Amino acid sequence: MEKVIWAVWGPPDTDRAALRDRLVAHLAPILLDEPAVAGLAMAIDDPEADVAPPVPWPEGNQPLLALVSVWLPAYDHRGLVEEHVAALASEQGLRSHGYLVSESLYTDYGESPWSGPRDWPDGVRSPGVLTVGLLQRPPDHDRQAWIRHWHDVQSPESAELQPRTRYVRNLVVLALDDGPPLEGISSRRGRRTSTWRTRTSSTGATVTRDGCRPTWIGCWPTSPPSSTCRPSVPPPWASTCSPAPPAPDPRSPRQALDAWTP
């Protein structure tokens, strides 16, 4: 089984409620009726995404509006799925690009102190805030070393810093068209960042609450792709953050959003 992710970008003034309705009510049933589709997941930045973004979207670039993830016996069988996704994106004045990925379910529901096992049905919002990362590797970084740092250092370290309930790594194996060059797509679901713990990360930034964020390996993505990317640096507010508050009851997470703000 192989996983393909289509990322959908568009103007900041996109009608996000209309996009959500078209994706959920129109596209999802069509894709699920395709014989080759073994699974489907959608993440949509809709009007109910009232959580402030962890980092600003790069100036001059269109924001990411949705991810459509499909599981297929082989990515070669993506043809009709790709056509449906592209047609809906075009209809809404958006653009979509596909990526074949190798998925790692690093942490699932019930495997951290912040959430019990999944107990809600398919087709409804999942509890918590979903943050999506589009990862680009700096040109002067060795790919294998970059992957090893992401997997062996950043993944376990961020588990200590973040109150996350589910974490999925998607290593990009192959870009399926001329979309922005990505090395990975991460998906982190968790609580609001006010419950992040204080610690100094391997990148040198102190991570606490009230807007403080860990530095990220790689670069912020650009679209259309550029020859250089914005490297990760310690945030200027890292040394002035206030201490993190005590962790709340991990079994009563805020019922938040199955969406994210890029």
RAJO-V169151 format. One record per residue. N is the residue number from 1. RES is the residue in one letter. SS is DSSP state (H for helix, E for strand, L for the rest). PHI is phi in degrees with one decimal (NA if undefined). Layout:
n={N & N}
res={RES & RES}
ss={SS & SS}
phi={PHI & PHI}
//
This chain:
n={1 & 2 & 3 & 4 & 5 & 6 & 7 & 8 & 9 & 10 & 11 & 12 & 13 & 14 & 15 & 16 & 17 & 18 & 19 & 20 & 21 & 22 & 23 & 24 & 25 & 26 & 27 & 28 & 29 & 30 & 31 & 32 & 33 & 34 & 35 & 36 & 37 & 38 & 39 & 40 & 41 & 42 & 43 & 44 & 45 & 46 & 47 & 48 & 49 & 50 & 51 & 52 & 53 & 54 & 55 & 56 & 57 & 58 & 59 & 60 & 61 & 62 & 63 & 64 & 65 & 66 & 67 & 68 & 69 & 70 & 71 & 72 & 73 & 74 & 75 & 76 & 77 & 78 & 79 & 80 & 81 & 82 & 83 & 84 & 85 & 86 & 87 & 88 & 89 & 90 & 91 & 92 & 93 & 94 & 95 & 96 & 97 & 98 & 99 & 100 & 101 & 102 & 103 & 104 & 105 & 106 & 107 & 108 & 109 & 110 & 111 & 112 & 113 & 114 & 115 & 116 & 117 & 118 & 119 & 120 & 121 & 122 & 123 & 124 & 125 & 126 & 127 & 128 & 129 & 130 & 131 & 132 & 133 & 134 & 135 & 136 & 137 & 138 & 139 & 140 & 141 & 142 & 143 & 144 & 145 & 146 & 147 & 148 & 149 & 150 & 151 & 152 & 153 & 154 & 155 & 156 & 157 & 158 & 159 & 160 & 161 & 162 & 163 & 164 & 165 & 166 & 167 & 168 & 169 & 170 & 171 & 172 & 173 & 174 & 175 & 176 & 177 & 178 & 179 & 180 & 181 & 182 & 183 & 184 & 185 & 186 & 187 & 188 & 189 & 190 & 191 & 192 & 193 & 194 & 195 & 196 & 197 & 198 & 199 & 200 & 201 & 202 & 203 & 204 & 205 & 206 & 207 & 208 & 209 & 210 & 211 & 212 & 213 & 214 & 215 & 216 & 217 & 218 & 219 & 220 & 221 & 222 & 223 & 224 & 225 & 226 & 227 & 228 & 229 & 230 & 231 & 232 & 233 & 234 & 235 & 236 & 237 & 238 & 239 & 240 & 241 & 242 & 243 & 244 & 245 & 246 & 247 & 248 & 249 & 250 & 251 & 252 & 253 & 254 & 255 & 256 & 257 & 258 & 259 & 260 & 261 & 262}
res={M & E & K & V & I & W & A & V & W & G & P & P & D & T & D & R & A & A & L & R & D & R & L & V & A & H & L & A & P & I & L & L & D & E & P & A & V & A & G & L & A & M & A & I & D & D & P & E & A & D & V & A & P & P & V & P & W & P & E & G & N & Q & P & L & L & A & L & V & S & V & W & L & P & A & Y & D & H & R & G & L & V & E & E & H & V & A & A & L & A & S & E & Q & G & L & R & S & H & G & Y & L & V & S & E & S & L & Y & T & D & Y & G & E & S & P & W & S & G & P & R & D & W & P & D & G & V & R & S & P & G & V & L & T & V & G & L & L & Q & R & P & P & D & H & D & R & Q & A & W & I & R & H & W & H & D & V & Q & S & P & E & S & A & E & L & Q & P & R & T & R & Y & V & R & N & L & V & V & L & A & L & D & D & G & P & P & L & E & G & I & S & S & R & R & G & R & R & T & S & T & W & R & T & R & T & S & S & T & G & A & T & V & T & R & D & G & C & R & P & T & W & I & G & C & W & P & T & S & P & P & S & S & T & C & R & P & S & V & P & P & P & W & A & S & T & C & S & P & A & P & P & A & P & D & P & R & S & P & R & Q & A & L & D & A & W & T & P}
ss={L & E & E & E & E & E & E & E & E & E & L & L & L & L & L & H & H & H & H & H & H & H & H & H & H & H & H & H & H & H & H & H & L & L & L & L & E & E & E & E & E & E & E & E & L & L & L & L & L & L & L & L & L & L & L & L & L & L & L & L & L & L & E & E & E & E & E & E & E & E & E & E & L & L & H & H & H & H & H & H & H & H & H & H & H & H & H & H & H & H & H & L & L & L & E & E & E & E & E & E & E & E & E & E & E & E & E & L & L & L & L & L & L & L & L & L & L & L & L & L & L & L & L & L & L & L & L & L & E & E & E & E & E & E & E & E & L & L & L & L & L & L & H & H & H & H & H & H & H & H & H & H & H & H & H & H & H & H & H & H & H & L & L & E & E & E & E & E & E & E & E & E & E & E & E & L & L & L & L & L & L & L & L & E & E & E & E & E & E & E & L & L & H & H & H & L & L & L & E & E & L & L & L & L & L & E & E & L & L & L & L & L & L & L & L & L & L & L & E & E & L & L & L & L & L & L & L & L & L & E & E & L & L & L & L & L & L & H & H & H & L & L & L & L & L & L & L & L & L & L & L & L & L & L & L & L & L & L & L & L & L & L}
phi={NA & -125.5 & -112.8 & -121.8 & -114.4 & -104.5 & -96.8 & -119.0 & -112.3 & -168.7 & -63.0 & -60.9 & -91.8 & -57.6 & -73.3 & -75.4 & -67.6 & -65.0 & -63.7 & -58.2 & -64.0 & -69.3 & -67.5 & -78.2 & -86.7 & -107.8 & -71.6 & -55.7 & -60.9 & -63.6 & -66.4 & -67.6 & -82.0 & -72.1 & -57.3 & -77.6 & -82.2 & -96.5 & -167.1 & -145.5 & -140.3 & -129.2 & -127.0 & -131.8 & -87.6 & -105.4 & -61.6 & -82.0 & -78.5 & -97.5 & -97.6 & -61.9 & -67.1 & -68.4 & -141.1 & -70.9 & -69.2 & -53.6 & -58.5 & 85.6 & -110.7 & -69.9 & -75.5 & -75.9 & -110.2 & -163.8 & -123.8 & -118.1 & -108.2 & -132.1 & -105.0 & -131.1 & -58.4 & -155.1 & -64.9 & -60.2 & -92.2 & -84.0 & -46.2 & -68.0 & -62.0 & -59.3 & -64.0 & -64.8 & -63.7 & -64.1 & -65.0 & -67.1 & -61.3 & -63.2 & -59.4 & -91.5 & 74.6 & -116.8 & -135.7 & -128.4 & -139.9 & -106.3 & -140.2 & -80.4 & -129.4 & -103.1 & -89.1 & -123.8 & -86.3 & -68.7 & -138.6 & -110.2 & -55.0 & 90.6 & -104.0 & -131.2 & -70.8 & -94.6 & -159.6 & -85.4 & -61.2 & -60.5 & -137.1 & -119.4 & -78.2 & -65.0 & 88.3 & -123.1 & -62.1 & -90.3 & -70.5 & 104.0 & -102.5 & -99.9 & -115.6 & -107.8 & -116.5 & -101.1 & -104.6 & -118.7 & -91.7 & -55.6 & -56.3 & -92.2 & -99.4 & -62.5 & -62.5 & -64.3 & -66.1 & -63.8 & -64.1 & -61.4 & -66.9 & -60.2 & -78.4 & -91.6 & -111.8 & -66.8 & -62.5 & -69.5 & -65.7 & -67.7 & -63.3 & -77.5 & -88.7 & -108.1 & -81.6 & -92.1 & -103.5 & -157.4 & -140.6 & -121.3 & -100.2 & -125.0 & -81.5 & -71.5 & -91.4 & -156.5 & -79.5 & -93.2 & -159.0 & -97.3 & -71.8 & -55.4 & -71.3 & -122.9 & -98.4 & -161.2 & -133.4 & -106.1 & -134.6 & -118.2 & -108.6 & -169.6 & -86.6 & -60.1 & -69.6 & -66.1 & -104.3 & -66.3 & -91.1 & -84.7 & -170.0 & -93.5 & -81.1 & -65.7 & -87.2 & 100.2 & -99.9 & -79.3 & -110.1 & -133.8 & -109.7 & 56.5 & 95.4 & -79.2 & -135.4 & -72.3 & -68.5 & -115.3 & -70.9 & 100.7 & -134.0 & -69.7 & -71.6 & -120.9 & -150.3 & -68.3 & -59.9 & -118.1 & -78.0 & -130.3 & -130.7 & -83.5 & -71.0 & -73.7 & -137.5 & -57.7 & -65.4 & -64.2 & -89.7 & -60.4 & -86.9 & -118.5 & -72.1 & -85.0 & -61.2 & -71.5 & -76.4 & -60.2 & -66.9 & -77.0 & -57.9 & -69.8 & -93.6 & -131.5 & -68.0 & -62.8 & -76.2 & -106.1 & -131.1 & -94.5 & -159.4 & -151.5 & -110.7 & -62.2}
//
